[in-house]
Structures are given as structure tokens and as C-alpha cells.
Amino acid sequence: MTTNQKICSRCISDISIPGIRFDEKGICNFCRIHDELEKQYPRDELGQQKLNQIINEIKRKGKNKKYDCVVGISGGTDSTYCLYMAKKLGLRPLAVHFDNGWDSDIAINNMKNAVTKLDVDLKTVTCDWEEYKNLQISFLKASVPDAEMPTDIAIISALYRVAAEEGIHYVINGHSFRTEGTMPLRWSYGDGRYIKSVHKKFGKAKLKTFPNLTIADLLYYVFVKRIHVVPLLAYIDYRKEEAKKILEKELGWTYYGGHHFESIYTRFISSYLLPKKFGIDKRKIDYSALIRSEQMTREEALEKLKEPFIAEKELVEHCIKKLGLSSEQFEEIMSSEPKSFLDYPTYYPIIRALRVPIKLACKLGLLPEIFYEKYLG
């Protein structure tokens, strides 16, 4: 490896990704994280045994209850397939959706079709639109790349809250490191204090209905209510293109044109805000994950990466209007100096100090393994 190496020799992660490091073979640290996760979630007989044990335990703890697990859904590939597999494995899931006001018509139809055809109850969690809109604007004004963190935090919080309310001990997580990889911390950091500090500085409306997740909340859900997070897709040979075909055939599911583009706001952030303001191309993370899991070749990924982002003018105008921003206000947001979560008060220093108990919680399944790898690896 030379000191001026710019791209991983195995995947397509390059020096535009903050925190990237290369070893003597030119392989990046994100590939090493993937390999460690492969050891923890093998797709062989041992992995099948682990999955069977987890499924049996979920059923045992959920005996005599209406539901034995909670599954978050958005209408996207991962979450819909996760719900599909939960039913196939004989679980009795309660589907939970956080509606942030930005669901596309395709996403709404996908969710309706899924819960209807799988005979699953759906609980939708919402918060006051004006309040939530103001929080989204706060994150845009904060000039950080993790502008969608309010939604991410709200989704996690909603899943925990519903599980606690229903006396359910398991939350099924639809994240797959084999198809989504690990997002660098500076692009995607989130905690409840971060939400509060950004909104305190830039927001106007008080956060009364927003389902935030403080460190006290998390400790309560994990150690008092004993709610476990199960990354179901990590235990199976999840192949995204095959999953799409199954969902289309069996659930009447429809593809929406891009990674997490079932959300109008996500489409705006990923195809316009991030590349235009921050020079961030999240496809490098997605494609690299697919390369590592042998679902895409490195050559194919490099070729696809040449395709420019297409951010429809109508999409951008729609989002600006829906947020209630003037052209001048939006231009000010786009031209402000880029920052990161490190510029605001967060729980990150506490997380670093608690690395040992956090690692233990991940090993026990109380927190997702990816939590440690991302925040402390």
C-alpha cells in the first residue's frame, strides 16, 4: 500500500469517506467491519442454528400474547422483506410505521399491500407536522450531512415505545450490513441530545410530540423492559434483487427508483442536498456493501458510479415549498459552511466512556452489533 492510496482495493470506498483507513493490502476499515460482522452472522449451518434459537425464544416469550415482535416498515425493500420473512418464520409481528409526512404514494401502497396480504396489524406513529417540519429545518440550518437524523431517531424510538406498550421483548430490525454497509460516523450520527441541541439552537417550536430517544429512554428500554433488537436479515442470505422479485410477485410491491427513495424527503436529501452541498455520494457505501457480499462486481459498481445524480427540479421545489422555506432561505442553507455532529452537544463523549458495557450489551443482543462497530469500532 502506498501513502497516497485513494480507493480501497476490494470495494469502492475512497478517501472522500471520512474516517477511512487502508491496511497493508490496501483494504479499507469498512471492509474489515464487514468481515467481522460476517463472523458474527454466518450464513452456514451454525448461522441457521442461531436464527432458529432466536425465533424459538421470540415465540416462547410472546406466548399467549397477541404479538411476539415488532417490525418497523416503510414500504421499502428491506423493511417489507423483513416483515415477509418474520411471517414466513412463524412469528406474529406487529408492523410499526413512523409517518413523518413524506411518504410517497408508492410507499403507502406497498405498506397497505404488505400488511393486508400478510394479515398483519399496522400501528402508525405520528407527531405534529408543524413541530416536525420545524425540526427538519433546524437540521438543515445546522448544516450537517445527517439531515435525516430526526426521522431515524423517531423510527427507533417508535419501535421501542410500541414494544414497551405492548409488552413485547423483540424488535426486528431490517438493516442488512451486506446490502447497506456501515455509514461513516460523520455522515450519519444520531442521539437524543443531538436532536435537542440542534433544535434548541435553530428551532422555534417546542418538541412536545416528537418521539425523541434520550440515553435514559434507551437504558430503560434495554435494561428495564429487556427489549432486544434482532437484525433478522443478517441471519439469512439476503439478496436485494431477489427479494424485490419475491415482494413484487407475492405482495404486489412496487420499486421506487433508489435506495430508501420510498421517502420523498430521502430522495431529496440523497440526490440533491448531499451531493450538491457536501459532495457526498452515499452510493459508494451501498455499492461497496454489495461488492463485499458478492451481489455486484467492483467493475459494475465503478461504472454505475459514473451515472450522475438526477434530482428533478420539481422534487426540489416541492420539498422547499412543503418546508415553508423561501428561495432566499434555502439558498442560505445551501451556501452555509458544512459542519458535523462534533460541532454540537451530543452523547458521543458518554458513549466513548461507556465502550466496555456497550460492547457487552451488543454481545448479549441488547443492542445491535452494528452499534458498537459504527460508534466505537
Secondary structure in CASP SS format (residue, H / E / C, confidence):
PFRMAT SS
TARGET T0000
AUTHOR 0000-0000-0000
METHOD secondary structure of the structure
MODEL  1
M C 1.00
T C 1.00
T C 1.00
N C 1.00
Q C 1.00
K C 1.00
I E 1.00
C C 1.00
S C 1.00
R C 1.00
C C 1.00
I C 1.00
S C 1.00
D E 1.00
I C 1.00
S C 1.00
I C 1.00
P C 1.00
G C 1.00
I C 1.00
R C 1.00
F E 1.00
D C 1.00
E C 1.00
K C 1.00
G C 1.00
I C 1.00
C E 1.00
N H 1.00
F H 1.00
C H 1.00
R H 1.00
I H 1.00
H H 1.00
D H 1.00
E H 1.00
L H 1.00
E H 1.00
K H 1.00
Q H 1.00
Y C 1.00
P C 1.00
R C 1.00
D C 1.00
E H 1.00
L H 1.00
G H 1.00
Q H 1.00
Q H 1.00
K H 1.00
L H 1.00
N H 1.00
Q H 1.00
I H 1.00
I H 1.00
N H 1.00
E H 1.00
I H 1.00
K H 1.00
R H 1.00
K H 1.00
G C 1.00
K C 1.00
N C 1.00
K C 1.00
K C 1.00
Y C 1.00
D C 1.00
C E 1.00
V E 1.00
V E 1.00
G E 1.00
I C 1.00
S C 1.00
G C 1.00
G C 1.00
T H 1.00
D H 1.00
S H 1.00
T H 1.00
Y H 1.00
C H 1.00
L H 1.00
Y H 1.00
M H 1.00
A H 1.00
K H 1.00
K H 1.00
L C 1.00
G C 1.00
L C 1.00
R C 1.00
P E 1.00
L E 1.00
A E 1.00
V E 1.00
H E 1.00
F E 1.00
D C 1.00
N C 1.00
G C 1.00
W C 1.00
D E 1.00
S C 1.00
D H 1.00
I H 1.00
A H 1.00
I H 1.00
N H 1.00
N H 1.00
M H 1.00
K H 1.00
N H 1.00
A H 1.00
V H 1.00
T H 1.00
K H 1.00
L C 1.00
D C 1.00
V C 1.00
D E 1.00
L E 1.00
K E 1.00
T E 1.00
V E 1.00
T C 1.00
C C 1.00
D C 1.00
W H 1.00
E H 1.00
E H 1.00
Y H 1.00
K H 1.00
N H 1.00
L H 1.00
Q H 1.00
I H 1.00
S H 1.00
F H 1.00
L H 1.00
K H 1.00
A C 1.00
S C 1.00
V C 1.00
P C 1.00
D C 1.00
A C 1.00
E C 1.00
M H 1.00
P H 1.00
T H 1.00
D H 1.00
I H 1.00
A H 1.00
I H 1.00
I H 1.00
S H 1.00
A H 1.00
L H 1.00
Y H 1.00
R H 1.00
V H 1.00
A H 1.00
A H 1.00
E H 1.00
E H 1.00
G C 1.00
I C 1.00
H C 1.00
Y E 1.00
V E 1.00
I E 1.00
N E 1.00
G C 1.00
H C 1.00
S C 1.00
F H 1.00
R H 1.00
T H 1.00
E H 1.00
G C 1.00
T C 1.00
M C 1.00
P C 1.00
L C 1.00
R C 1.00
W C 1.00
S C 1.00
Y C 1.00
G C 1.00
D C 1.00
G H 1.00
R H 1.00
Y H 1.00
I H 1.00
K H 1.00
S H 1.00
V H 1.00
H H 1.00
K H 1.00
K H 1.00
F H 1.00
G C 1.00
K C 1.00
A C 1.00
K C 1.00
L C 1.00
K C 1.00
T C 1.00
F C 1.00
P C 1.00
N C 1.00
L C 1.00
T C 1.00
I H 1.00
A H 1.00
D H 1.00
L H 1.00
L H 1.00
Y H 1.00
Y H 1.00
V H 1.00
F H 1.00
V H 1.00
K C 1.00
R C 1.00
I C 1.00
H E 1.00
V E 1.00
V E 1.00
P E 1.00
L H 1.00
L H 1.00
A H 1.00
Y H 1.00
I C 1.00
D C 1.00
Y C 1.00
R C 1.00
K H 1.00
E H 1.00
E H 1.00
A H 1.00
K H 1.00
K H 1.00
I H 1.00
L H 1.00
E H 1.00
K H 1.00
E H 1.00
L H 1.00
G C 1.00
W C 1.00
T C 1.00
Y C 1.00
Y C 1.00
G C 1.00
G C 1.00
H C 1.00
H C 1.00
F C 1.00
E C 1.00
S E 1.00
I H 1.00
Y H 1.00
T H 1.00
R H 1.00
F H 1.00
I H 1.00
S H 1.00
S H 1.00
Y H 1.00
L H 1.00
L H 1.00
P H 1.00
K H 1.00
K H 1.00
F H 1.00
G C 1.00
I C 1.00
D C 1.00
K C 1.00
R H 1.00
K H 1.00
I H 1.00
D H 1.00
Y H 1.00
S H 1.00
A H 1.00
L H 1.00
I H 1.00
R H 1.00
S C 1.00
E C 1.00
Q C 1.00
M C 1.00
T C 1.00
R H 1.00
E H 1.00
E H 1.00
A H 1.00
L H 1.00
E H 1.00
K H 1.00
L H 1.00
K C 1.00
E C 1.00
P C 1.00
F C 1.00
I C 1.00
A C 1.00
E C 1.00
K H 1.00
E H 1.00
L H 1.00
V H 1.00
E H 1.00
H H 1.00
C H 1.00
I H 1.00
K H 1.00
K H 1.00
L H 1.00
G C 1.00
L C 1.00
S C 1.00
S H 1.00
E H 1.00
Q H 1.00
F H 1.00
E H 1.00
E H 1.00
I H 1.00
M H 1.00
S H 1.00
S C 1.00
E C 1.00
P C 1.00
K C 1.00
S C 1.00
F H 1.00
L H 1.00
D H 1.00
Y C 1.00
P C 1.00
T C 1.00
Y C 1.00
Y H 1.00
P H 1.00
I H 1.00
I H 1.00
R H 1.00
A H 1.00
L C 1.00
R H 1.00
V H 1.00
P H 1.00
I H 1.00
K H 1.00
L H 1.00
A H 1.00
C H 1.00
K H 1.00
L C 1.00
G C 1.00
L C 1.00
L C 1.00
P C 1.00
E H 1.00
I H 1.00
F H 1.00
Y H 1.00
E H 1.00
K H 1.00
Y H 1.00
L C 1.00
G C 1.00
END
